[in-house]
Amino acid sequence: MIAVEMMVARLEAGDTLQKAATAVYTSTAFPMLTGTLVTVAGFIPIGLNNSSAGEFTFTLFVVIAVSLLISWIVAVLFAPLLGVTFLPKVIGKHHDRPSRLGAVLSRVLLAAMRWRWVTIGITLALFLASLYGMRFVEQQFFPSSDRPELVVDLTLPQNASIAETRAQMDRFEAKLVGDPDIEHWSSHVGRGAVRFVLAFDVQPAAPNTGQIIIVTKSLEARERVRGRLQEIARREFVGTDVQVNLLPLGPPAGRPVQYRVSGPDIHQVRELAQGLAAVIGEHPLVTDISYDWNEPARVVKVDVLQDKARQLGISSEDIASALNSVVGGTTITQVRDGIYLVDVVARAGQAERGSIETLQNLQLPGRNGQSVPLAAVATFRYELEQPVVWRRSRVPTITVKAGILGGTQPATVMQQLEPRVEQFRAAAPVGHAIEVAGPVEESAKAQGPIAAVVPLMLFVMATILMIQLQSFQRLFLVIAVAPLGLIGVVAALVPSGAPLGFVAILGVLALIGILIRNSVILIVQIEDLRREGWDAWAAVVEATKHRTRPILLTAAAASLALIPISREVFWGPMAYAMMGGIIVGTVLTLLFLPALYVAWFRIEAPSRSGAEPASAAAAHEAA
């Protein structure tokens, strides 16, 4: 658009078609290259992101960098060739028949420049308001999936057997039979499904866990099935943690609300985890609180009387082998099932395995071939112990997990919980820690590398701009516009309810490059006119009017192109952020930047109301 508009403007000024096409390269090629390189530099933090989220976005950096550079080649070489082929040799001057819109824009521009400090003050006030408005923009890591699958995780108490897990899953599967919204499903008892997409979070194998992957017929059907299953889980599966989740589109992060409680003493850690669960459970949006481990299991302790055992010729290894054969079983042979070898395990029956009398009467081979009952060399007692203890950095750690009612983002809920959690953390015993986990932690991990590379991005941008502008003052004018794009970002995200997540940040980075590109082209245009002998005020007015049409057309095309993806789950937040930023950025470029330019260089407005056109015409004739 910039190339074609330049050709049209030169033809309207009376240049030949070939000269107008040549002017595209001589006048705008390097400013456009500067803007293109600045836009590419804005994605450097994405390209150099070494977090897990970087795996999902690195190719985006490569594609954008290559496409932008090729688009610049097309704009300065191929577009003029098309213009020479299709444009007429003579085009009438559009300012001889000015439109109402053009006249209105001209009056608004002159008013903004004459009342420069008011324009700057209003812009800064809006920027401060947008900073305040950021507190109403919800934060998000990656959006949930737009795929039709549902992932149902069932977790029974830790002392549950795999038979009980299977029975609970069979009972849950019975609720799926005949559902018209379900295409098919697959169940996995004692383990999770294999990773069928990169973002799928594979669960560790355990006898008290199971997983069902449900494929629905559509996204609308998925939501209907999800609501029904959540209601069934609450009503009919009390005591079993049933989670109906969507597939994530980014790195898996687990339940929305998570805290890690760690410390050297297991019992103290359990008590702190239960206390923390009570604290976060007071929040009206927090639901379905669970732990990755907590429940102790009843076990039988066998204390070997070593003196008696040695007298009878029985070792601890003999006792352990005998107990394992009865309870756990011993592999005695293998059978072939297709291409697999299946172990054949021999062990006692269910009734015998659950009876302490069976263990007491277990016969052990003693000295001289005599059989010795286990009760003769050991005592038995019941005790409670933790069947599973998760450790982090070798320290026992319980993760308290919870879900969220409605569509509120995890970061928003955990920010609201922070005062209560901080108060609970301060009262925790010395040596015990409570840390944020889950999506909020993963989001910080993903954005941390971006913040670390931002200084490099700013250095590259400043270097490219200095090569083009060769002035610190003009560099400041160009850079000053970029952060003001936040006004449009907040203005679009707050009413739409779209969260500012990792993907939306990509759009904000692209927006910075777009604003800087338009600012560079406008500043270069002003400086070119001043070098041709134009009066400073007239140069600013003429350059802004000259850039109005391509900037408006570019903004309109970009905003319209983003509408189709604005309803997408993954790209929607980015589309809203960019559309708002582009619209406001266009206004900033056409009104705020000229006002800032005349204020910075102390350019006074002409005293006569008609001085602007006269000065422009006189300067053009002199040039």
N, C-alpha and C positions, 0 to 999 in steps of 0.2 A: 504493500500500500504506500509506503514511504517513497519507493522508487517511482511508481506510477504517478503519484501526486506531484512529485518533483518535475516529471516530464510535462504533465498537464500545466503546471504553473509556468514553466519556461515557454511552452507554446502560447499560453495566454499573454506572456510578456512580449511575444513577437519573434522568438527564436525559431530557427529551422528545426525540423524533426530530428536530424542527426545531431545538431548542437544540444537540443534538449535531452536526447538520450545520453550524450557524453557528460552532461552536467550531473546526471545521477551518480556517476562514479566520482567525478571531481569534487562534488559538493557534499555528498552524504555517505560515501563508501566507508571512510575511516571513522566518522562518528557512529555509524551503524555497527562497524566492526568493534568499536570500543564498547558499545552497549551490549553486543552479543557476547563478547568475552567477559564482561561484568556479570551478565546473567549466568554464564557457565561457571564463573567463579563463585556465584552464590550457592551452587550445588556442591562445592568442594567438601563441606562437612558431611554430606551424604555419601560422596564417593570414598572418603577416607574414614568412614564410620566402621570401627572394628568390633562393634557389639553384635549380638545375635540379630538385632533388627537390621543391621547393615547388610546381612545376607539377603534380605527381602528387597532392598532398595538400591543396591549397587548398580544393577543393570539399568535402573531408571536414570542414574547419573550419566552413564555411558551413552544411552540412547538420546538424552536431551542434549548432551554436549555435541555429539556428532550431527544430530538433526539441525541444531542452531547454526553450527558452522556451515553446513551445506546450504541452509536457507539464506545465509548471508551471501554466499556465492551466487545463488539463484537470483537474489534481489539486485545485485550490482552488475551481473552479467546477462542472465537470461531474461529478466524482466525488461531491461531496455531493448533487447532484441524483439521481444513481443510487442513493445510499444512502437517501435519503428514499423513493425509489420501491420499492426491493427489500428493505431491512432491516426486521426486525420492530420494533414499537414498544417492546417490552420484551425485554431480554436479561439472563439471570441472571449474577450476579457469578462470574467465573471463579476468583477467589481463594478462594471458598468451597469449591471442590473442586480444590485445587492438584494439578498433575500431578507425576509423579516427576521429569521433566526440569526443571520449574520449581523444584522444591525443591532439586535439585542445583545449578542455576545460582545460586540465591539463596545457598546455602552457599559456593559458590566466590567469588561477588562479595563477601560479607562477609569471607571469608578474605583476599582480595586487598586489601581496604580496611584491614583490621586490620594486615596485614603489608605495609603500603604500600611501605616501603623495599626489602623483598625483591622485591616485584612490579616496582618501578622498576628495581632492579638486574638482575633476570633479563631484562627487556625490553632494557635497554641492552647487556647481554652478547650477547643474540641479534642486536642491531643491529650490534655490532662484528663478530660472526661472519659476518653477511651481507656486510659490507664486505670481509672477507677472502675470502668465497666468490665475490665478483664476479670474482676472477681466474680462476675455473673456468667462468665464463659466456662463451661465444664471442661475438665481435662480428661483426656483419654489416651490409652496406650495404642492399641490397634482395635479397630471395630470387630464385632462378631461377624461370623461368616454369612455369606449370601448363598450358601449351598443348602440343599434340602435335607441334609443329615441331622439327626439328633443323637447325642451321646448320653446314654443313661449309665451312671456309675452307682453301683450298690455296694455299700460298705456295712457289714455287720459288726457287732462287737468283736474284739480281737480274739476272744476265746471261742469263737464260733468255728465249727468244723466246716470242711468243704461240702459235706453232705447237706448241712443246714443252709449253706450259701446257695447250693443248687436248688433246694426246695423253695427258697424265697424267690429265686430268679424264675423258676417254673411258674410260681404263683403270679409274678409280675407279667411274664410273657402271656399268660392267659388273658390278661386285659388287652393285649394287642390283637388278638385273634378277631378277624372280621371287621377291623377298623377300616372304613373306606378311604381314609386319607393316607394310609400306609401302603407303600409299594412292597417292601420286604424288610427283614431285619436279620441280624446275626448276633448270637450270644456267646459269651466267653466267660467260663466259670473258673475262678481262681487266678485269673490273669486278665490283662486288657487285650484289646485288638492290636494287630500289627499296624505299624505306621503306614497308612495308605495315602496321606498327604503330608507335606513337610511340616505343617503347623500342628499336626496331631500329637498330643501329649500321651506317650505310652506309659501306662501305669505298671508299677512293679508287681510281680506275682505274689499272691498271699491267699491262704485258704478262705479268708473272710471277705474277699472282694470279688466282684463280677462286673461285667460291662456288656451293654447291649448297644449295637449300632443300628439305628432305625433310619431307613430311607423313605422319606415322604414323597408325595406326588407333586408338590409345589411348595413355594415359600409360604403361601397362605395356609396350606394344609399343615405345614410344619408348625406354625404358630398355634393352630387349633389343637394339634396333637400335643404340643408342649404344655399348653394350659390344662388339658385333660389329665395328662400324666402327673403333673405337679399336684393336682388336686387328689388324685388317687394315692400318691405317695404320702401326702399329709394325713389322709383319712384312714388308709388301710395298712400302712407299713410303719407304724409307730415303733421306734426302737431301731429301725434300719435307716441309715443315712442314704437317701435316694436323691441324686442330683441329675436333673435333666438339663444338659448344656448344649450350646451351639458350638460348632467348630470355630476356632479362632482364625483370623486372616493373617495374624502375625505370629511372632514367637509365643509358644504356649506359656501362660502365666498362672493358670489354675483359677480358684475361686476368687470373686471380686475383692473381698475383704480378707486380709491375712495379716497375722502378727506372729512373730517368732518369740517364744519364751525360752530362755536358756539359763543354765546354771549348773553348778557341780552336784547339787543334791537332787536326786530324782523325785523324791516325795515333795520337796519344796517347789520344784518346777511344776509338778502336777497341781499343787494348790494354787500357784500363781496363774497357771493357765485357766483354771476354773474361775478364779477371781476376775481375770481379764475378760473371760467370756461373759460373766455377769455384767461387767461394765459396758462392753460394746452391745450387749443384748438390750440395753435400755434405749438404744436409738430406734426410732419407730420404723426405719427402713431396713434394719438389719434382721435377717431371718436365717433359719437353718444353720445354727452354729454347730461346728463339729471340730474334732481334733485328728491329727494324723496318727497319734497314739496317746492312750491315756488309761484305758480300762485294764486293771490287773486281772490275772487269770488264776483260778484255783489249781494248784499242782500238788502232786505227791512227792515229798522229799524222802529219799532213801539214804539213810545214814549207815554206812558200812562199819561193822565192828571189826576193825582190822586185826586185832589179836586173835579172835575166834576164827576169822577167815584164814589167817596164816596157819593156824593149828590144823585146820581141816584141808589145807592145800588148795584154797580158792583165792584167786586173784581178783582185783578190781576189774580187770579186763574181762574175766569170765562173767562177772555180774552184769557189766554193761552190755556185753554181747547177748546174754540171755534176755535182758529187759528189752533191748532193741528188737529182738526176734518176735517177742510177744506184742509189743505196742506198735512199733514202726514197721516191722516186717523185714524179711531178708530175701534178696533176689536169689532164686534157686535155678532159674534157667531163662531162656529167651525164646520167643516164637516170632516167626516172620509174618508181617502183615504188609503185603505188597513190597515196597522198597524200604520199609521200616522194620527195625527189630524192637519188639515190645517185651519189657521185663515181666517175668512172672514172679510175684512177690507172695511169700507165705507168711502169715501172721495169725494171731488168735482172732476169734470171732469178736463181734461188737460187744456182746455181753461180758465176755471174759476180759477184754481190754479195759472196760470201765469198772472192773471190780478189783478192790484192793486185796480181797481174799485170794484172787488168782495170782497176784504178785507174791503174796506171802507164802503160798504153797508151791511157787515155782521151784522145780528141782534143778539143782546144780551138780555137775560131776565133781566129786571130791576125791580125796586121796584113796588109793586102792580100789577105785571103781565104785565107791559108795555114793549114793545120792543124798544130797543135803538140801533141805528146804531153805529158801532164801530168808525166811523169818529167823532162822537159827544164826545167821551171820549179819543181819541188818535190822534196823528199826524203821518204822514208817510213820510219817506225820503229814498232815495237810498244811499248806502254806499258800499265801498269795504272792505273786511276783509278776513283773511286767514281761509279757511274751515278746514284745518288740520295744526296743529303745532306739529312736533315731538320734544320731549325734551330728553336730556341726562343729568342725574344728575340734573334734574329740570331746565336745561338751554336750551333755544331754539337752535336746532341744525339742519342744513341742510347738507345732504350728497350729494356731487357732484360726479356723476358717469360717467364713460366713457368706451367705448370699445377700442380694439386695432386692428389695421389692421395687417394681416399676423400672423406669429407664434411667434413673439417676446414675451418674458415672462413679466408679470406685474412688477416684481422687477426691470428688466432692464429699462423699460420705466419710472418708478417712480424715479429710480436713476438718469436718465437723466433730469427729471423734477425738481429734488430737488433744484438746484441753483435758478431757477426762482421762485419756490414756497417759498423758504426761503426768498427771497427778498420781495415777496408779503406779507409774514407773518410778516416781520419786520415793514412794513408800516401799518399794521392793527391797529385799535384803541385799547387802553388799555382795557382789560377785554374781548377781543375777541380772540379766539384760532382757529388755523387751524391744524388738526391732520391727520395723515395717517390712512386710513381705508381699508377694503376689504381684498383680499388675502395676501397682504404684511403684514398687521397687524396680521392676523390669523397665518401666517407662523412664525412671531416673537413670538406669544403666544405659539405655539407648540414647538419651539426650545428653548424657555426660560427655561422650566422645564428640558430639556435635559442638558443644560449648568449648571443648578443648581445641578444636580446629578453627573456631570462629576468628581468632586473631590472625591466623594464616589467610583466611578468606578476606578479611578486611585489608590486610597488607597487599594481597594480589589485586584487589579492587582498586585501592588507592594508587598502586603503581600504574595500572592500566589507565586510570583516569588522568594521572599526572602526565603521562606520555601524550595524551590527547589534549588536555587543557593547558598544561604548562603554567599553572598558576594555583597557588594555595587558596586564593580567594574564590576563584571559580570552582575549585574542588570542594570547598565548604558549601557553596550554593547548591551544588549537585547532591552532595551527601545529605544536606539538611532535609531534602524532600523525602528520602527513603524511609526513615522511621515514622513519618507522618502517615504512611499507608496503613498503620495500625488503626487509624480512625475508621477506615472502611471495613477492615477485618472485623473489628468489634461490632460495628453497626450491622454487619451481615450475620455474624454468628449468634448474637444475643436474641434477635427476634426469631430466627430460624430454629434455635435450639440445638444447632450442630455443635459438637464438641471440638475443642482444639487438641487434636491428637497428633501422632507422629506424621500421618499423611497430610494433615492440614498444615503442619510446619513446612513441608515440602512446597506447598503452594505459597506460603509467606516468603520463603526464600526466592522463589521464582518471581514473586511480586516485587521484591527489592530490585532485582535486575531490570524488570520492565520499567519501573519508575526512574531508575538511574539512566536507562537508555533514552527515554523521552526527554529527561532533563539535560543530558549531554547534547542531544541534537538541537534542542532549543537554545542552549547557551552558545554552542558553536555558531548557530545561525545569527544570533545577536552580534557576536564578535565579528563575524564575516561582514555584516552590514556596516558595523562601525568602521572596519578597516576600509570599506569602500567609500567612506566619507559621510555616512548618514549621521544625523544628529542622534545623540544617545537615547533620548526619549522616543524619538520616531523609530529608531532601530529596534527597541524593545517591543513597541506596538506592532510594527510591521512583521517582525520575526514571529511573534506570538500568533498574529492573524494567519501568517503563512503556515504555521505548524498546526493550527486548530483543526483543519479538515482531516489530515492524516491521523492525528492523535485521536480525534473523535471516532473516525472510522475503525481504527485499530482497536480501540476500547470496545466499540459496539460488536465488532467481529469476535473478539476474544470472549466477551460476556455471553453472547449468543451461543458460541461454541461450547461453553461450559454448562449451559442449561440441560442438555441431555444427560449429563452424568451427575447432576446435582441431586437426583433422587437415588443414586446408587449408594449402597451401604459403605463401600470402601472409599470411593472418590467423592462422595457428597460433601463432607466437611471441607475438603480442599477446594471444591468448586465454589462453595459459598464464600470462603475466605478470599479467594482470588477475585470473584465477581465484585464483592464489596470493595476490596482494595483497588481494583482497576478503575471502578467508577469514581471513587474519591480521589485516587491518584491522578485521574484525568483533570479533575477540577483543580487540584493542587498545582499541576504542571501549567495550566492555562491561566490561573489567577494568582495563586500564592507565590509561585516562582518569579513572575514578572514584578510583583510588588516587593518581594525580597531583594531582587536585583537592583531596582531603583533606590531602595532604602539603603542597601549595602554600599553602593557606589555614589550615594548622595546625588542622584539625578533629579533635578527639579522639573516639575511639570510646566509646560508653556502657559503663559498668562492668558492667551486668547483661546477661546473655545474651539476654534477651527484650526489651531496651529498644528495639530498632529498631521492631518492630511497634507497641509501645505508644506510642512517641513519634509515629509516623506517624499512628496513629488519633486520638490526642489533638489533634494539630495540624490534622487534617482536620475534626474536630468543631468546633474553635475557629474555623476559617476559615468 
